[in-house]
Amino acid sequence: MDLNQNNINDNTELKTRGNWNQVKGEAKQKWGNLTDDDLTYEDGKQDEWFGRMQEKTGHAMDDIKAWFSRTF
């Protein structure tokens, strides 16, 4: 299910939120130029957050979402 329509399964999103420090560390390892500020997430602003990730990493938004889904 995807209640907030961000193309990420709600179970994956809830699991990710519960392990956010680990997620941030993994993302910073994968994309070394990310900072804590880049990874600051606010509810309801998923598209903006993914847009920042896309801009900073140079990867397509779908690829970033897929990485988060696969990894967590």
N, CA, C and O atoms as a DFTB+ gen file, in Angstrom:
288 C
 N C O
     1  1       0.840      -1.176       0.000
     2  2       0.000       0.000       0.000
     3  2       0.887       1.242       0.000
     4  3       1.999       1.210       0.527
     5  1       0.409       2.319      -0.580
     6  2       1.168       3.561      -0.686
     7  2       0.221       4.732      -0.402
     8  3      -0.215       5.425      -1.321
     9  1      -0.086       4.941       0.861
    10  2      -1.080       5.939       1.237
    11  2      -0.694       7.366       0.859
    12  3      -1.561       8.158       0.489
    13  1       0.584       7.707       0.945
    14  2       0.984       9.076       0.614
    15  2       1.439       9.214      -0.833
    16  3       1.958      10.262      -1.218
    17  1       1.257       8.188      -1.629
    18  2       1.489       8.192      -3.074
    19  2       2.873       8.709      -3.458
    20  3       3.004       9.570      -4.328
    21  1       3.910       8.174      -2.796
    22  2       5.269       8.573      -3.128
    23  2       6.041       7.444      -3.811
    24  3       7.265       7.496      -3.930
    25  1       5.310       6.432      -4.255
    26  2       5.879       5.277      -4.964
    27  2       6.814       4.442      -4.101
    28  3       7.665       3.721      -4.622
    29  1       6.660       4.536      -2.791
    30  2       7.403       3.686      -1.860
    31  2       6.374       2.966      -1.003
    32  3       5.478       3.589      -0.433
    33  1       6.510       1.665      -0.920
    34  2       5.603       0.864      -0.113
    35  2       5.584       1.399       1.317
    36  3       6.639       1.691       1.882
    37  1       4.399       1.531       1.905
    38  2       4.277       2.082       3.247
    39  2       5.059       1.280       4.285
    40  3       5.624       1.862       5.211
    41  1       5.100      -0.044       4.147
    42  2       5.873      -0.859       5.099
    43  2       7.356      -0.524       5.014
    44  3       8.036      -0.448       6.037
    45  1       7.852      -0.326       3.813
    46  2       9.258       0.056       3.623
    47  2       9.516       1.421       4.248
    48  3      10.533       1.628       4.910
    49  1       8.593       2.344       4.035
    50  2       8.761       3.691       4.566
    51  2       8.758       3.684       6.094
    52  3       9.581       4.362       6.708
    53  1       7.858       2.939       6.715
    54  2       7.811       2.868       8.176
    55  2       9.060       2.222       8.744
    56  3       9.586       2.667       9.765
    57  1       9.538       1.169       8.085
    58  2      10.765       0.509       8.526
    59  2      11.937       1.479       8.420
    60  3      12.778       1.543       9.317
    61  1      11.992       2.227       7.333
    62  2      13.067       3.191       7.134
    63  2      13.041       4.265       8.211
    64  3      14.089       4.621       8.750
    65  1      11.882       4.779       8.526
    66  2      11.783       5.809       9.559
    67  2      12.271       5.293      10.908
    68  3      12.868       6.041      11.682
    69  1      12.022       4.032      11.189
    70  2      12.450       3.452      12.453
    71  2      13.949       3.272      12.547
    72  3      14.493       3.227      13.650
    73  1      14.625       3.168      11.429
    74  2      16.071       2.959      11.380
    75  2      16.779       4.131      10.707
    76  3      17.764       3.931       9.997
    77  1      16.292       5.343      10.919
    78  2      16.744       6.482      10.133
    79  2      18.239       6.755      10.257
    80  3      18.869       7.097       9.256
    81  1      18.834       6.618      11.439
    82  2      20.268       6.859      11.568
    83  2      21.066       5.872      10.729
    84  3      22.062       6.244      10.107
    85  1      20.639       4.636      10.710
    86  2      21.298       3.629       9.875
    87  2      21.116       3.971       8.399
    88  3      22.055       3.871       7.609
    89  1      19.915       4.369       8.040
    90  2      19.621       4.724       6.648
    91  2      20.515       5.884       6.214
    92  3      21.098       5.842       5.131
    93  1      20.626       6.907       7.040
    94  2      21.464       8.054       6.688
    95  2      22.909       7.621       6.472
    96  3      23.554       8.052       5.516
    97  1      23.412       6.775       7.355
    98  2      24.782       6.292       7.213
    99  2      24.986       5.522       5.919
   100  3      25.982       5.726       5.225
   101  1      24.053       4.640       5.591
   102  2      24.144       3.863       4.350
   103  2      24.085       4.777       3.123
   104  3      24.834       4.589       2.164
   105  1      23.190       5.764       3.165
   106  2      23.053       6.692       2.032
   107  2      24.325       7.524       1.875
   108  3      24.763       7.775       0.753
   109  1      24.919       7.952       2.989
   110  2      26.155       8.741       2.900
   111  2      27.314       7.894       2.386
   112  3      28.211       8.410       1.719
   113  1      27.302       6.603       2.689
   114  2      28.330       5.726       2.144
   115  2      28.147       5.546       0.643
   116  3      29.116       5.551      -0.116
   117  1      26.893       5.386       0.224
   118  2      26.621       5.174      -1.206
   119  2      26.902       6.438      -2.003
   120  3      27.542       6.392      -3.054
   121  1      26.420       7.564      -1.498
   122  2      26.591       8.850      -2.164
   123  2      27.394       9.744      -1.225
   124  3      26.820      10.459      -0.404
   125  1      28.698       9.706      -1.343
   126  2      29.608      10.349      -0.400
   127  2      29.457      11.841      -0.234
   128  3      29.942      12.395       0.753
   129  1      28.805      12.508      -1.160
   130  2      28.686      13.959      -1.057
   131  2      27.443      14.408      -0.281
   132  3      27.199      15.609      -0.169
   133  1      26.659      13.477       0.252
   134  2      25.469      13.843       1.015
   135  2      25.849      14.255       2.437
   136  3      26.758      13.687       3.044
   137  1      25.139      15.245       2.949
   138  2      25.343      15.701       4.324
   139  2      24.094      15.389       5.141
   140  3      23.071      14.978       4.594
   141  1      24.185      15.585       6.442
   142  2      23.008      15.413       7.298
   143  2      21.889      16.356       6.872
   144  3      20.717      15.982       6.912
   145  1      22.239      17.575       6.465
   146  2      21.218      18.522       6.003
   147  2      20.493      17.995       4.763
   148  3      19.279      18.151       4.633
   149  1      21.241      17.373       3.858
   150  2      20.624      16.807       2.650
   151  2      19.638      15.703       3.013
   152  3      18.645      15.494       2.316
   153  1      19.912      15.009       4.091
   154  2      19.097      13.861       4.480
   155  2      18.021      14.209       5.504
   156  3      17.341      13.320       6.015
   157  1      17.865      15.492       5.805
   158  2      16.804      15.920       6.711
   159  2      15.468      15.754       5.990
   160  3      15.256      16.291       4.903
   161  1      14.588      15.008       6.616
   162  2      13.310      14.634       6.007
   163  2      12.168      15.256       6.798
   164  3      12.152      15.186       8.027
   165  1      11.224      15.859       6.107
   166  2      10.040      16.418       6.744
   167  2       8.804      15.728       6.182
   168  3       8.676      15.554       4.970
   169  1       7.899      15.339       7.070
   170  2       6.657      14.707       6.626
   171  2       5.929      15.607       5.638
   172  3       5.861      16.824       5.811
   173  1       5.389      14.982       4.602
   174  2       4.615      15.704       3.604
   175  2       5.444      16.364       2.526
   176  3       4.893      16.961       1.601
   177  1       6.776      16.269       2.628
   178  2       7.640      16.911       1.639
   179  2       8.548      15.890       0.953
   180  3       9.720      16.154       0.685
   181  1       7.976      14.720       0.677
   182  2       8.762      13.647       0.072
   183  2       9.318      14.045      -1.289
   184  3      10.484      13.779      -1.584
   185  1       8.499      14.678      -2.117
   186  2       8.950      15.033      -3.461
   187  2      10.104      16.032      -3.410
   188  3      11.058      15.918      -4.180
   189  1      10.023      17.001      -2.516
   190  2      11.117      17.957      -2.365
   191  2      12.387      17.246      -1.905
   192  3      13.479      17.521      -2.400
   193  1      12.230      16.336      -0.960
   194  2      13.370      15.599      -0.417
   195  2      14.033      14.762      -1.512
   196  3      15.254      14.788      -1.671
   197  1      13.222      14.026      -2.261
   198  2      13.777      13.228      -3.355
   199  2      14.387      14.121      -4.428
   200  3      15.385      13.746      -5.044
   201  1      13.813      15.283      -4.660
   202  2      14.387      16.236      -5.608
   203  2      15.769      16.695      -5.169
   204  3      16.679      16.798      -5.991
   205  1      15.934      16.974      -3.870
   206  2      17.251      17.347      -3.344
   207  2      18.237      16.206      -3.507
   208  3      19.394      16.419      -3.872
   209  1      17.770      14.986      -3.233
   210  2      18.625      13.817      -3.382
   211  2      19.046      13.659      -4.845
   212  3      20.207      13.374      -5.136
   213  1      18.108      13.844      -5.747
   214  2      18.393      13.721      -7.172
   215  2      19.418      14.774      -7.598
   216  3      20.373      14.465      -8.312
   217  1      19.221      15.989      -7.168
   218  2      20.134      17.077      -7.525
   219  2      21.536      16.824      -6.973
   220  3      22.531      17.040      -7.665
   221  1      21.607      16.374      -5.745
   222  2      22.897      16.189      -5.084
   223  2      23.651      14.964      -5.607
   224  3      24.876      14.999      -5.729
   225  1      22.930      13.883      -5.916
   226  2      23.594      12.641      -6.324
   227  2      23.757      12.517      -7.831
   228  3      24.645      11.808      -8.303
   229  1      22.905      13.204      -8.592
   230  2      22.943      13.076     -10.037
   231  2      22.221      11.841     -10.557
   232  3      22.268      11.548     -11.752
   233  1      21.551      11.112      -9.661
   234  2      20.805       9.916     -10.065
   235  2      19.328      10.252     -10.245
   236  3      18.813      11.201      -9.652
   237  1      18.665       9.461     -11.068
   238  2      17.231       9.647     -11.303
   239  2      16.446       9.360     -10.025
   240  3      16.828       8.508      -9.223
   241  1      15.359      10.076      -9.854
   242  2      14.532       9.918      -8.661
   243  2      14.058       8.474      -8.512
   244  3      14.037       7.945      -7.400
   245  1      13.681       7.839      -9.605
   246  2      13.224       6.443      -9.541
   247  2      14.334       5.518      -9.057
   248  3      14.072       4.562      -8.327
   249  1      15.577       5.797      -9.461
   250  2      16.704       4.987      -9.007
   251  2      16.942       5.161      -7.506
   252  3      17.241       4.197      -6.802
   253  1      16.806       6.384      -7.030
   254  2      16.991       6.660      -5.601
   255  2      15.898       5.962      -4.799
   256  3      16.175       5.328      -3.781
   257  1      14.662       6.081      -5.261
   258  2      13.544       5.417      -4.567
   259  2      13.735       3.912      -4.570
   260  3      13.479       3.246      -3.567
   261  1      14.183       3.377      -5.692
   262  2      14.403       1.930      -5.782
   263  2      15.502       1.492      -4.823
   264  3      15.387       0.437      -4.199
   265  1      16.565       2.282      -4.696
   266  2      17.643       1.942      -3.768
   267  2      17.116       1.884      -2.336
   268  3      17.406       0.939      -1.602
   269  1      16.337       2.901      -1.938
   270  2      15.775       2.909      -0.597
   271  2      14.860       1.711      -0.391
   272  3      14.895       1.084       0.668
   273  1      14.051       1.387      -1.376
   274  2      13.144       0.236      -1.259
   275  2      13.905      -1.075      -1.140
   276  3      13.552      -1.923      -0.320
   277  1      14.952      -1.252      -1.954
   278  2      15.757      -2.477      -1.924
   279  2      16.544      -2.597      -0.623
   280  3      16.620      -3.674      -0.031
   281  1      17.119      -1.501      -0.191
   282  2      18.025      -1.518       0.941
   283  2      17.294      -1.630       2.267
   284  3      17.748      -2.298       3.195
   285  1      16.151      -0.961       2.333
   286  2      15.445      -0.951       3.613
   287  2      14.007      -1.323       3.437
   288  3      13.257      -1.367       4.413
